[in-house]
Amino acid sequence: MTETSGPGCALAATTAVTLTVETLPTGSLSGTIGICAGTSTNLTFTLGGTGTYDVDYTDGTSTFTLTGISSGHLLSVSPSSTKTYTITRIKDNGTSGGCLGTSFGASAVVTVTANPVISQVPLAQTKCSGSAASFSVVASGTTLSYQWYENAVALSNTGVYSGALSSTLSISNVAGLNGKQYSVVVTETSGLAVRWQRPRQ
């Protein structure tokens, strides 16, 4: 520092100080998937910086806060309808200034598909030996698949059975089948392979 009003009088230079610039944290979400109603899935927080982190995220309706998490943190979610999850704030607790992120990467979309609804269950039957029989189920959903079971063992279209993978199981000859138990699993295939079963009443 120099006193300019005098004849150039000067003090010794001050001690040099360092400017430290800390990197802003970054983050993104992954976990885009389709699930069936009533089930859950994991979101993954991929965070960059020093860590740990405080993170705010939203599902498009509400905002939530996670504190002291690390990169790769898994969060289980079970939305009742389709949601888009997005990070809205990241604080890097490992920085001296508690730096805040200003831009965030990908969001995660969890698409929720309703479970199939069975409106008519298979009904018990009494048949004479040697005659035919059939069991039917009426269900609604987006994309359904069917699997029939005999005494909890999956059936295929062999022998006296046909329609084992359809809404109606046909038996060409009931001889020797007295007391067998039949049930069907209806699966909503447009979501995850979550099965919804209604046994024969």
Secondary structure, 3 states (H helix, E strand, C coil): CEECCCCCEECCCCCCCCCCCCCCCEEEEECCEEEECCCCEEEEEEEECCCCEEEEEECCCCEEEEEEECCCEEEEECCCCCEEEEEEEEEECCCCCCCECCCCCCCEEEEEECCCEEEECCCCCCCCCCCCEEEECEEECCCEEEEEEECCEECCCCCCEECCCCCEEEECCCCCCCCCCEEEEEEECCCCCCEEEEECC
